[in-house]
Amino acid sequence: MSEYVLSAKAGIESLEHIDDLLREYLLFRGFKDTLATFERDIKQDHDKGFDANKIVDELLALASQLKIEELLEYWRYLSHRFFSHLSPKYHRTTKMFEKRLLRLYLVSAVNQGRREDIRAFMDKHGRSLGQQGGDWIPWLGIEYLEEPKNRAEFEAYFSDEWYSSLRSALTDFIQTVFPATAIPRILLFDKERRECEALRRKVKLYEEHLRGETRITTAPAASGPVDLVEDHIGGVAAAASPRMRPTDVNPVTGALEAAATSETQLLDMIPMDEMPNLLKISQEEIFLEHNAGIGLAKFSPSGELIASYDDESILKVWSPDPSSAAPKVKNELDFTVNAMAWDGRHDHLLYLHDEDGFIHTLNTNTNLMSRQLVSEKRYPWMQCMIASRASSTLLTVCSTKPENTSDVSVRIWDAGANKTVASRRFSVAAESKGVCAALNHNGNIAALAYSTGYVRLADLRTLETVGTIKTKQQDVCSAEFSLDEDSLMIVTEVGGLTQWSLRKGSQMTAESTLGIGAAEDGRAGVGVDSRLDVDRVAFTPDRESVVVAPQDQCLVFNVDSAALTASTRRHKDLVSSVDVAADKSLSASEDGTIRVAWYRKV
């Protein structure tokens, strides 16, 4: 996050304090008329003291009370005052919230039986809305429907969940907007005052060290090499080193060096307000696309579309962006899907693997489907299916039993030619209860990671083994190549995160633990419901963060530090599937909802 944004945020947080200082100053100077005008303007403050919750309350109240002209006028004011200064990438988001506020107005009019207000609204704004096309077309005739809330295209908008989602998402968006606003210097007064106080405290602490908190002692010369002892605030003793002998360092120089070392230690202890290059949630929404628990959900390669499949065999393909022109697909399938993957290069091709070993290819543009048998009867249990990012190639891994993957069948399927191009059986000596897979960026190398920690690297063209890694990690559930492809990242069911070099044999280069749960007795541990699996772990495209869902929400961790940087709101039931696109993640839950979170780097 830039220094200016941090300063602007701190300034806005000091707004109430600065207002009080101004009141005190006006009273001191005897400017009573000016003070009265100041108080009157504060009561009429359209910015609501930069309180996002108050601004959202005002917008929702105007829509619910059918004050359409006041709503549009206030939105225009906010657009000119704040939104117009945003980066162009936020313009679509601004338009999206404007559209949703208008729909809240129409829903409120229907609920209150005020069809004459709907007619007046359509007479004035219907033409321009109709020209936008897309999903506005059904709304143009809503005044003529008896029970709009019972129709599939409207029912979600009449739910309490949609209203709550609109409130929370709009609040998050406006809170993100404020720090980008140019602020006057006076608002930085309180921030600068606190910084000066902190600097004074640090200077005083350093002065105390220089006055004698740090002492240098030396032994008689006859005793041989002497040790430099740094004794301060509890005493820390260090053995003599070549550059810290009394022949090289006199007491004064030694004291200054020791003080400098203490200063470095103290600076390291000072917490930073923000860590660089961490993901934070800028917007979050909940979608009510299903009436049953969702088992699978995946972003398309561009991130524009989501494919979701529920327990009632309903498959939907849809966009989280209401302004998207992509076709919306809904199919009630006559087969059970146990794996799903998008074509790595085409947003309109979706692959579904069923329990009989067939892969179904769905063209989402035409809603036409074809199928091809790819699995052997001996290996009926699908462990994972992933698509290459570089070609229309699928990797499938199937086992003889659901929780015994010591013997697996691996196949490479060319979706373009509708044929299997390579297949091979792999066996491991130790009993494994699961296996996951990852492909490198050009789709030439596959990594098969067994739950026992054994990793097999295979040439994707021939499936010949080209290397192995014995990580000795237990309960491995996810694997992914690093962005530079120099290492492989491994995640275990209990949140262990390790990185292994692909160029130095089985050498571990990093190890950390993701804080995904705690045992009831307070010791570190993970409950049964908190254990991760392959469908609830996803790395971001830049491999700097990993998104996991141990229970009913997504947690975002930085890969290098294992620091928790963001968390989504909770579902009402456990999360069954997560996925990540360029700047957003999704979590699908057994309660039938999908949450999509948009991220920004700070």
C-alpha positions as CSV (number, residue, x, y, z in Angstrom):
1,M,0.0,0.0,0.0
2,S,1.4,3.4,-0.9
3,E,2.5,5.9,1.7
4,Y,-0.1,8.4,0.5
5,V,-2.9,5.8,0.9
6,L,-1.7,5.0,4.4
7,S,-1.6,8.7,5.2
8,A,-5.1,9.3,3.7
9,K,-6.5,6.4,5.7
10,A,-5.0,7.7,8.9
11,G,-6.3,11.2,8.2
12,I,-9.8,10.0,7.7
13,E,-9.7,8.1,10.9
14,S,-8.7,11.4,12.7
15,L,-11.6,13.3,11.2
16,E,-13.7,13.5,14.4
17,H,-10.6,14.6,16.4
18,I,-9.9,17.4,13.9
19,D,-13.5,18.6,14.0
20,D,-13.3,18.9,17.8
21,L,-10.1,20.9,17.4
22,L,-11.8,23.3,15.0
23,R,-14.7,23.8,17.4
24,E,-12.3,24.6,20.2
25,Y,-10.4,27.0,18.0
26,L,-13.6,28.8,16.8
27,L,-14.8,29.2,20.4
28,F,-11.4,30.4,21.5
29,R,-11.4,33.1,18.7
30,G,-15.0,34.0,19.5
31,F,-16.3,33.1,16.0
32,K,-19.8,32.0,17.2
33,D,-21.5,32.6,13.8
34,T,-18.8,30.6,12.0
35,L,-19.2,27.8,14.6
36,A,-23.0,27.7,14.1
37,T,-22.5,27.5,10.4
38,F,-19.9,24.7,10.9
39,E,-22.4,22.7,13.1
40,R,-25.2,23.2,10.6
41,D,-23.0,22.0,7.7
42,I,-21.9,18.9,9.7
43,K,-25.6,17.9,10.2
44,Q,-26.1,18.2,6.4
45,D,-22.8,16.4,5.6
46,H,-23.3,14.3,2.5
47,D,-20.0,12.5,3.2
48,K,-21.4,11.3,6.6
49,G,-18.1,11.9,8.2
50,F,-16.5,9.4,5.8
51,D,-18.5,6.7,7.5
52,A,-19.2,4.0,4.9
53,N,-21.9,2.4,7.0
54,K,-23.9,5.7,7.2
55,I,-23.6,6.3,3.5
56,V,-24.8,2.8,2.7
57,D,-27.7,3.2,5.2
58,E,-28.7,6.4,3.4
59,L,-28.6,4.8,0.0
60,L,-30.6,1.7,1.0
61,A,-33.1,3.8,2.9
62,L,-33.8,6.0,-0.2
63,A,-34.3,2.9,-2.4
64,S,-36.5,1.2,0.2
65,Q,-38.6,4.4,0.7
66,L,-39.1,4.7,-3.1
67,K,-37.3,8.1,-3.2
68,I,-35.9,7.4,-6.6
69,E,-34.9,11.0,-7.6
70,E,-33.1,11.5,-4.2
71,L,-31.4,8.2,-4.7
72,L,-30.1,9.0,-8.1
73,E,-29.0,12.5,-7.0
74,Y,-27.1,11.1,-4.1
75,W,-25.4,8.5,-6.2
76,R,-24.4,11.1,-8.8
77,Y,-22.9,13.2,-5.9
78,L,-20.9,10.1,-4.7
79,S,-19.8,9.4,-8.2
80,H,-18.5,12.9,-8.7
81,R,-17.0,13.3,-5.2
82,F,-15.3,9.9,-5.0
83,F,-15.8,7.3,-7.7
84,S,-14.6,9.5,-10.6
85,H,-11.1,9.6,-9.0
86,L,-10.8,5.8,-9.1
87,S,-8.8,3.7,-11.5
88,P,-10.8,2.8,-14.6
89,K,-10.8,-0.9,-13.5
90,Y,-13.4,0.1,-10.8
91,H,-15.8,1.8,-13.3
92,R,-17.6,-1.5,-13.9
93,T,-17.9,-2.1,-10.2
94,T,-19.5,1.3,-9.7
95,K,-22.0,0.6,-12.5
96,M,-22.8,-2.7,-10.9
97,F,-23.7,-1.2,-7.6
98,E,-25.8,1.5,-9.3
99,K,-27.7,-1.3,-11.1
100,R,-28.3,-3.2,-7.9
101,L,-29.6,-0.1,-6.1
102,L,-32.1,0.5,-8.9
103,R,-33.3,-3.1,-8.6
104,L,-33.7,-2.7,-4.9
105,Y,-35.9,0.2,-5.6
106,L,-38.1,-2.0,-8.0
107,V,-38.2,-4.8,-5.5
108,S,-39.3,-2.4,-2.7
109,A,-42.0,-1.0,-5.0
110,V,-43.3,-4.6,-5.7
111,N,-43.3,-5.5,-2.0
112,Q,-45.2,-2.3,-1.2
113,G,-47.7,-2.8,-4.0
114,R,-46.7,0.5,-5.6
115,R,-47.0,-0.4,-9.3
116,E,-47.7,3.2,-10.2
117,D,-44.1,4.1,-9.0
118,I,-42.7,1.3,-11.2
119,R,-44.7,2.6,-14.2
120,A,-43.4,6.1,-13.6
121,F,-39.8,4.8,-13.2
122,M,-40.0,2.8,-16.5
123,D,-41.6,5.7,-18.4
124,K,-38.6,7.9,-17.4
125,H,-35.7,5.4,-17.4
126,G,-37.0,2.3,-19.2
127,R,-35.6,3.2,-22.6
128,S,-32.1,3.8,-21.4
129,L,-32.1,0.6,-19.4
130,G,-33.5,-1.4,-22.3
131,Q,-30.7,-0.1,-24.5
132,Q,-28.2,-1.8,-22.0
133,G,-29.8,-5.1,-22.9
134,G,-28.7,-8.2,-21.1
135,D,-30.4,-9.0,-17.8
136,W,-32.4,-5.7,-17.7
137,I,-34.9,-7.0,-20.4
138,P,-37.0,-9.1,-17.9
139,W,-37.2,-6.2,-15.5
140,L,-38.9,-3.9,-18.0
141,G,-42.1,-5.9,-17.7
142,I,-42.0,-6.5,-13.9
143,E,-45.1,-4.3,-13.2
144,Y,-47.3,-6.6,-15.3
145,L,-46.4,-9.8,-13.3
146,E,-48.6,-11.0,-10.5
147,E,-45.9,-12.6,-8.3
148,P,-42.5,-11.7,-9.6
149,K,-40.8,-13.1,-6.4
150,N,-41.9,-16.6,-7.5
151,R,-40.1,-16.4,-10.9
152,A,-36.6,-17.8,-11.3
153,E,-35.1,-14.6,-12.7
154,F,-36.3,-12.5,-9.8
155,E,-36.6,-14.7,-6.7
156,A,-33.0,-14.1,-5.5
157,Y,-33.6,-10.3,-5.4
158,F,-36.5,-10.7,-3.0
159,S,-34.4,-12.7,-0.4
160,D,-32.9,-11.3,2.8
161,E,-29.6,-12.8,1.8
162,W,-29.4,-10.7,-1.3
163,Y,-30.2,-7.5,0.6
164,S,-27.5,-8.4,3.2
165,S,-25.0,-9.2,0.5
166,L,-25.7,-5.9,-1.2
167,R,-25.2,-4.0,2.1
168,S,-21.9,-5.7,3.0
169,A,-20.4,-5.5,-0.5
170,L,-21.3,-1.8,-1.0
171,T,-19.9,-1.0,2.4
172,D,-16.6,-2.7,1.7
173,F,-16.4,-0.9,-1.7
174,I,-16.9,2.5,-0.2
175,Q,-14.4,1.8,2.5
176,T,-11.9,1.0,-0.2
177,V,-12.7,4.2,-2.0
178,F,-12.0,6.7,0.8
179,P,-8.2,6.2,1.1
180,A,-7.9,7.1,-2.6
181,T,-9.5,10.5,-2.0
182,A,-7.2,13.6,-1.9
183,I,-7.3,15.0,1.7
184,P,-6.2,18.4,3.1
185,R,-3.0,18.6,5.1
186,I,-4.8,19.4,8.4
187,L,-6.1,15.8,8.5
188,L,-2.6,14.6,8.7
189,F,-2.0,16.6,11.9
190,D,-3.0,13.9,14.3
191,K,-1.0,11.2,12.4
192,E,2.1,13.3,12.4
193,R,1.7,14.1,16.1
194,R,1.6,10.4,16.9
195,E,4.6,9.7,14.7
196,C,6.6,12.5,16.5
197,E,5.7,11.0,19.9
198,A,6.8,7.5,18.8
199,L,10.1,8.9,17.5
200,R,10.7,10.7,20.9
201,R,10.2,7.5,22.7
202,K,12.7,5.7,20.5
203,V,15.3,8.4,20.8
204,K,14.9,8.3,24.6
205,L,15.3,4.6,24.6
206,Y,18.5,4.8,22.5
207,E,19.9,7.5,24.8
208,E,19.4,5.2,27.8
209,H,21.4,2.5,26.0
210,L,24.3,5.0,25.3
211,R,24.4,6.2,29.0
212,G,25.3,2.8,30.4
213,E,22.6,0.2,29.7
214,T,25.3,-1.3,27.4
215,R,28.7,-2.1,29.0
216,I,31.9,-3.5,27.6
217,T,34.1,-5.6,29.9
218,T,37.6,-6.9,29.1
219,A,39.8,-9.5,30.9
220,P,43.5,-9.0,31.6
221,A,45.8,-9.4,28.6
222,A,47.6,-12.4,30.2
223,S,44.4,-14.4,30.1
224,G,44.6,-14.7,26.3
225,P,41.8,-13.9,23.9
226,V,39.0,-12.0,25.6
227,D,35.2,-12.0,25.1
228,L,33.1,-9.1,24.3
229,V,30.1,-9.2,26.6
230,E,27.0,-7.2,25.7
231,D,24.9,-6.8,28.8
232,H,21.7,-4.8,28.5
233,I,18.2,-5.2,29.8
234,G,18.4,-8.8,31.0
235,G,21.9,-9.5,29.7
236,V,22.9,-11.1,26.4
237,A,26.3,-12.7,26.3
238,A,28.1,-13.3,22.9
239,A,31.3,-15.3,22.5
240,A,34.3,-13.5,21.0
241,S,34.4,-13.3,17.2
242,P,37.4,-12.3,15.0
243,R,36.0,-8.8,14.5
244,M,35.1,-8.3,18.1
245,R,38.4,-8.8,19.9
246,P,39.9,-6.1,22.2
247,T,42.9,-5.7,19.8
248,D,40.5,-4.6,17.1
249,V,37.9,-2.7,19.0
250,N,38.4,-0.2,21.7
251,P,35.8,0.3,24.5
252,V,34.3,3.4,22.9
253,T,34.0,1.9,19.5
254,G,32.7,-1.3,21.0
255,A,30.0,0.5,22.9
256,L,28.8,2.4,19.8
257,E,28.7,-0.9,17.8
258,A,26.8,-2.6,20.6
259,A,24.4,0.3,20.7
260,A,23.9,0.1,17.0
261,T,23.2,-3.6,17.3
262,S,20.6,-2.9,20.0
263,E,19.0,-0.2,17.8
264,T,18.7,-2.8,15.0
265,Q,17.1,-5.3,17.4
266,L,14.7,-2.6,18.7
267,L,13.7,-1.6,15.1
268,D,13.0,-5.3,14.3
269,M,10.7,-5.4,17.3
270,I,8.6,-2.4,16.1
271,P,5.5,-3.9,14.3
272,M,4.8,-2.6,10.8
273,D,1.2,-1.3,10.2
274,E,1.1,-3.1,6.9
275,M,3.2,-5.8,5.2
276,P,3.9,-5.3,1.5
277,N,2.5,-7.5,-1.2
278,L,-0.2,-9.1,0.9
279,L,-3.7,-9.8,-0.4
280,K,-6.7,-8.0,1.2
281,I,-10.3,-8.4,0.4
282,S,-11.7,-5.3,-1.4
283,Q,-15.2,-6.7,-2.2
284,E,-17.2,-9.8,-1.3
285,E,-20.5,-11.1,-2.5
286,I,-22.7,-14.1,-1.9
287,F,-24.6,-15.8,-4.8
288,L,-27.7,-18.0,-4.4
289,E,-27.5,-20.0,-7.6
290,H,-28.4,-23.4,-6.1
291,N,-31.1,-24.9,-3.8
292,A,-28.9,-27.9,-2.7
293,G,-25.4,-28.4,-1.4
294,I,-22.7,-27.6,-3.9
295,G,-20.0,-30.2,-4.5
296,L,-17.9,-28.6,-7.2
297,A,-17.2,-25.1,-8.4
298,K,-14.5,-23.8,-10.8
299,F,-13.6,-20.5,-12.4
300,S,-13.1,-20.5,-16.2
301,P,-9.5,-19.6,-17.4
302,S,-10.3,-15.9,-17.7
303,G,-12.2,-15.9,-14.3
304,E,-15.3,-14.4,-16.0
305,L,-17.4,-17.6,-15.6
306,I,-18.1,-20.0,-12.8
307,A,-19.3,-23.6,-13.3
308,S,-21.0,-25.1,-10.2
309,Y,-22.6,-28.5,-9.6
310,D,-24.9,-29.4,-6.7
311,D,-26.2,-32.5,-5.0
312,E,-29.3,-32.6,-7.1
313,S,-27.2,-32.9,-10.3
314,I,-27.9,-29.3,-11.4
315,L,-25.0,-27.8,-13.3
316,K,-24.9,-24.1,-13.8
317,V,-22.5,-21.9,-15.7
318,W,-22.8,-18.2,-14.8
319,S,-20.9,-15.0,-14.2
320,P,-20.5,-13.2,-10.9
321,D,-20.4,-10.0,-12.9
322,P,-24.1,-8.9,-13.6
323,S,-23.0,-6.8,-16.5
324,S,-21.4,-9.8,-18.3
325,A,-22.9,-10.7,-21.7
326,A,-21.8,-14.4,-21.4
327,P,-24.7,-16.9,-21.8
328,K,-26.0,-18.4,-18.6
329,V,-26.4,-22.2,-18.7
330,K,-28.5,-24.5,-16.5
331,N,-28.7,-28.2,-17.0
332,E,-30.2,-31.0,-15.0
333,L,-27.8,-33.9,-15.7
334,D,-28.7,-37.6,-15.8
335,F,-25.3,-38.6,-14.6
336,T,-23.2,-38.0,-11.4
337,V,-20.2,-35.7,-11.8
338,N,-17.2,-36.5,-9.7
339,A,-14.6,-34.2,-11.3
340,M,-14.8,-31.0,-13.3
341,A,-12.3,-28.9,-15.2
342,W,-12.3,-26.0,-17.7
343,D,-10.3,-26.2,-21.0
344,G,-7.0,-24.4,-20.3
345,R,-7.4,-22.1,-23.3
346,H,-11.1,-21.8,-24.0
347,D,-13.7,-20.2,-21.7
348,H,-16.6,-22.0,-23.5
349,L,-15.4,-25.7,-23.0
350,L,-16.1,-27.5,-19.7
351,Y,-15.1,-31.1,-19.0
352,L,-17.2,-33.3,-16.7
353,H,-16.1,-36.7,-15.5
354,D,-18.9,-39.1,-14.4
355,E,-18.9,-42.2,-12.2
356,D,-18.9,-44.5,-15.2
357,G,-15.6,-43.2,-16.6
358,F,-16.9,-40.9,-19.3
359,I,-15.7,-37.4,-19.9
360,H,-18.5,-35.1,-21.1
361,T,-17.5,-31.9,-23.0
362,L,-20.0,-29.1,-22.7
363,N,-19.9,-26.1,-25.1
364,T,-21.3,-23.4,-22.9
365,N,-22.0,-21.2,-25.9
366,T,-24.4,-23.7,-27.5
367,N,-25.2,-25.8,-24.5
368,L,-24.3,-28.9,-26.5
369,M,-22.6,-31.9,-24.9
370,S,-20.6,-34.8,-26.2
371,R,-18.9,-37.7,-24.3
372,Q,-15.9,-40.0,-24.6
373,L,-15.0,-43.1,-22.5
374,V,-11.5,-42.5,-20.9
375,S,-11.4,-44.6,-17.7
376,E,-10.9,-48.3,-17.1
377,K,-13.4,-50.4,-15.2
378,R,-10.6,-51.5,-12.9
379,Y,-10.1,-47.9,-11.7
380,P,-13.6,-46.5,-11.1
381,W,-12.6,-44.0,-8.4
382,M,-11.6,-40.5,-9.6
383,Q,-8.9,-38.9,-7.5
384,C,-8.3,-35.7,-9.6
385,M,-8.7,-34.2,-13.0
386,I,-6.7,-31.2,-14.1
387,A,-6.4,-29.3,-17.4
388,S,-3.2,-28.1,-19.0
389,R,-2.9,-24.3,-19.3
390,A,-1.0,-24.6,-22.5
391,S,-3.2,-27.0,-24.5
392,S,-6.5,-28.8,-24.6
393,T,-5.0,-31.7,-22.6
394,L,-6.5,-33.4,-19.5
395,L,-4.7,-35.4,-16.8
396,T,-6.9,-37.9,-14.9
397,V,-5.9,-40.0,-11.9
398,C,-8.1,-42.9,-10.9
399,S,-7.8,-45.6,-8.3
400,T,-9.2,-49.1,-7.6
401,K,-10.6,-48.0,-4.2
402,P,-11.7,-44.6,-2.9
403,E,-9.2,-44.4,-0.1
404,N,-6.4,-46.6,-1.4
405,T,-4.2,-44.9,-4.0
406,S,-1.2,-47.2,-3.8
407,D,-2.2,-48.4,-7.3
408,V,-3.5,-45.7,-9.7
409,S,-4.2,-45.3,-13.4
410,V,-3.0,-42.1,-15.0
411,R,-4.2,-41.0,-18.4
412,I,-3.5,-38.1,-20.7
413,W,-6.6,-37.2,-22.8
414,D,-6.4,-34.9,-25.8
415,A,-9.8,-33.1,-25.8
416,G,-9.3,-31.7,-29.2
417,A,-8.8,-35.1,-30.8
418,N,-11.1,-36.9,-28.4
419,K,-8.6,-39.6,-27.7
420,T,-6.3,-40.9,-25.0
421,V,-2.7,-40.2,-26.0
422,A,-0.9,-41.9,-23.0
423,S,-1.8,-44.1,-20.0
424,R,0.2,-45.8,-17.3
425,R,-0.3,-47.6,-14.0
426,F,1.7,-46.4,-11.1
427,S,2.2,-48.3,-7.8
428,V,3.9,-47.3,-4.5
429,A,5.0,-49.6,-1.7
430,A,3.5,-47.7,1.2
431,E,-0.3,-47.6,1.5
432,S,-1.6,-44.2,0.4
433,K,-5.1,-42.9,1.1
434,G,-5.1,-40.2,-1.6
435,V,-3.2,-38.6,-4.4
436,C,-3.2,-35.1,-6.0
437,A,-1.6,-33.8,-9.1
438,A,-0.2,-30.6,-10.5
439,L,1.0,-29.5,-14.0
440,N,3.8,-27.1,-14.7
441,H,3.1,-24.0,-16.8
442,N,3.9,-25.4,-20.3
443,G,2.1,-28.7,-19.5
444,N,5.2,-30.9,-20.0
445,I,5.7,-32.1,-16.4
446,A,3.1,-33.6,-14.0
447,A,3.7,-34.0,-10.3
448,L,1.8,-36.8,-8.5
449,A,1.8,-36.3,-4.7
450,Y,0.7,-39.2,-2.6
451,S,-0.7,-38.7,0.9
452,T,2.4,-40.4,2.3
453,G,4.6,-37.6,1.1
454,Y,6.1,-39.4,-1.9
455,V,6.1,-37.3,-5.1
456,R,6.5,-38.7,-8.6
457,L,7.5,-36.4,-11.5
458,A,6.4,-37.6,-14.9
459,D,6.8,-36.5,-18.5
460,L,3.3,-35.6,-19.6
461,R,3.8,-36.7,-23.2
462,T,4.9,-40.3,-22.3
463,L,4.1,-40.5,-18.6
464,E,7.7,-41.8,-18.0
465,T,9.0,-41.0,-14.5
466,V,11.7,-38.3,-14.7
467,G,12.2,-37.8,-10.9
468,T,10.9,-38.4,-7.4
469,I,10.9,-36.5,-4.1
470,K,10.6,-38.2,-0.7
471,T,9.2,-35.4,1.4
472,K,8.3,-37.6,4.4
473,Q,5.3,-35.3,4.9
474,Q,2.1,-37.1,6.1
475,D,-1.5,-36.6,4.9
476,V,-0.5,-34.5,1.8
477,C,-3.6,-33.1,0.1
478,S,-2.4,-30.5,-2.4
479,A,0.7,-29.8,-4.6
480,E,1.6,-26.9,-6.9
481,F,4.6,-25.8,-8.9
482,S,6.2,-22.4,-8.0
483,L,6.0,-19.6,-10.5
484,D,9.6,-20.1,-11.5
485,E,9.2,-23.9,-11.5
486,D,12.3,-24.3,-9.3
487,S,10.3,-25.8,-6.5
488,L,7.2,-27.8,-5.6
489,M,4.8,-26.6,-2.8
490,I,3.1,-29.2,-0.7
491,V,0.1,-28.7,1.6
492,T,-1.0,-31.2,4.2
493,E,-4.4,-31.8,5.7
494,V,-3.5,-30.1,8.9
495,G,-2.0,-27.0,7.3
496,G,1.6,-27.9,6.9
497,L,3.2,-25.9,4.0
498,T,6.6,-27.0,2.6
499,Q,8.6,-26.1,-0.5
500,W,10.9,-28.7,-2.2
501,S,13.7,-27.9,-4.7
502,L,13.3,-29.6,-8.1
503,R,16.9,-29.0,-8.9
504,K,18.6,-30.3,-5.8
505,G,17.0,-33.6,-5.2
506,S,14.7,-34.1,-2.2
507,Q,15.9,-30.9,-0.5
508,M,13.3,-28.9,1.5
509,T,13.8,-25.2,1.0
510,A,11.1,-23.8,3.3
511,E,8.7,-25.0,6.0
512,S,5.8,-23.3,7.8
513,T,2.4,-24.0,9.3
514,L,-0.9,-22.4,8.2
515,G,-3.0,-21.5,11.3
516,I,-6.2,-23.3,10.2
517,G,-7.5,-24.5,13.6
518,A,-7.0,-25.2,17.2
519,A,-7.9,-28.1,19.5
520,E,-10.5,-27.7,22.2
521,D,-7.9,-28.1,24.9
522,G,-5.9,-25.1,23.6
523,R,-3.0,-27.0,22.1
524,A,-2.1,-26.6,18.5
525,G,-4.2,-29.0,16.4
526,V,-6.9,-29.4,13.8
527,G,-10.3,-30.9,14.3
528,V,-11.9,-33.4,11.9
529,D,-14.0,-30.8,10.2
530,S,-10.9,-28.5,9.8
531,R,-8.8,-31.0,7.8
532,L,-8.1,-29.8,4.3
533,D,-8.5,-31.8,1.1
534,V,-7.6,-31.3,-2.6
535,D,-10.8,-29.4,-3.4
536,R,-10.3,-26.9,-0.5
537,V,-6.8,-25.7,-1.3
538,A,-6.0,-23.3,-4.2
539,F,-2.9,-21.2,-4.9
540,T,-3.1,-17.8,-6.5
541,P,-1.7,-17.5,-10.1
542,D,1.4,-15.7,-8.9
543,R,2.0,-18.4,-6.2
544,E,2.4,-15.7,-3.5
545,S,-0.7,-16.7,-1.6
546,V,-2.7,-19.8,-0.9
547,V,-6.4,-19.9,-0.2
548,V,-7.7,-22.7,2.1
549,A,-11.1,-23.5,3.5
550,P,-10.8,-25.6,6.7
551,Q,-14.4,-25.1,7.7
552,D,-17.0,-22.6,6.7
553,Q,-14.9,-19.8,5.3
554,C,-11.8,-19.1,3.1
555,L,-8.5,-18.1,4.7
556,V,-5.8,-16.5,2.7
557,F,-2.2,-17.0,3.7
558,N,1.1,-15.6,2.4
559,V,3.2,-18.4,1.1
560,D,6.6,-17.1,2.2
561,S,5.6,-16.0,5.8
562,A,2.5,-18.2,6.4
563,A,0.8,-15.0,7.7
564,L,-3.0,-14.9,7.5
565,T,-3.7,-11.8,5.3
566,A,-7.5,-12.1,4.7
567,S,-10.5,-14.2,5.5
568,T,-14.0,-14.2,3.9
569,R,-17.3,-14.1,5.7
570,R,-18.6,-17.5,6.9
571,H,-21.1,-19.7,5.1
572,K,-23.8,-21.4,7.1
573,D,-22.3,-24.8,6.4
574,L,-18.9,-26.3,5.5
575,V,-17.1,-25.3,2.4
576,S,-16.8,-28.1,-0.2
577,S,-14.8,-26.4,-2.9
578,V,-12.5,-23.4,-3.5
579,D,-10.9,-21.9,-6.6
580,V,-8.9,-18.9,-7.5
581,A,-8.8,-16.7,-10.6
582,A,-6.6,-13.7,-11.3
583,D,-7.9,-11.3,-8.7
584,K,-10.7,-13.3,-6.9
585,S,-11.5,-16.5,-5.2
586,L,-14.7,-18.5,-4.7
587,S,-15.9,-20.8,-2.0
588,A,-18.8,-23.2,-2.6
589,S,-20.7,-24.5,0.4
590,E,-22.9,-27.3,1.4
591,D,-25.5,-24.7,2.3
592,G,-26.0,-24.1,-1.5
593,T,-24.3,-20.7,-1.6
594,I,-21.2,-19.4,-3.3
595,R,-19.1,-16.5,-2.0
596,V,-16.8,-14.6,-4.4
597,A,-14.2,-12.3,-3.0
598,W,-12.2,-9.8,-4.9
599,Y,-8.7,-9.0,-3.8
600,R,-6.2,-6.1,-3.9
601,K,-2.5,-6.1,-3.0
602,V,-1.3,-3.9,-0.2
